[in-house]
Amino acid sequence: MKLLLTSAGIKNPSIHAALLDLLGKPIADCNALCIPTAGYGHPMGSPVGAWRFVSGNQPLTPMCELGWKSVGLLELTALPGIARERWTRWVREADVLLVNGGDAVYLAHWMRQSGLAELLADMPDKVWAGLSAGSMVMTPRVGEDFVEAKPSITGDDRALGVVDFAIFPHLDYPTFPENSMAHAERWASRIGCPSYAIDDETALKVVDGRVEVVSEGHWKFFPG
């Protein structure tokens, strides 16, 4: 996959340009599938939050409201009850997957259970644009600080391990005192792999294993 791992969506022109580069064509020519699943796993998640994401009514975390040719909804918890050839066709036909935040461990669980994780492993050109937990799901683990539902659905903090680094999102967000740089440094010291702390104006663009930091804000890399 080609990954755009954001803290808060397509927040600024630099992140928008990175998305266009991954897509290789204008957004107006691209078909998107949005995945709201992670939100249901978060204690603060709600049906209203899922609707706001899907309908493009989340101005603080823009994803679905960017002017796509089409936007469809892919709910991972529904996939085990649908013929595999149907939903895999939907994924193959999409140019990009837009993945909401919430609980990254819950999302990783349903990506495995549904078969989406296995399918995407064979799609090197598929674009994945993640938002918060939708980005963290690609990492080896999220750290106990970001296991939102305790105990987690899997019993640990492991994610998918598509990339070899961890992500601390929403760095220094004004209403998240626990997301300070001091907290990020403590989290990084325990995570056991290289990691990035990124604010909401920062994203990580990953193609063929090469990481590029795209930022109009601030961030920090921890070598692990």
Summary of the structure (lengths in Angstrom):
residues: 224
radius of gyration: 16.0
end to end distance: 24.3
largest distance: 47.5
contacts: 783
relative contact order: 0.19
helix: 36%
strand: 21%
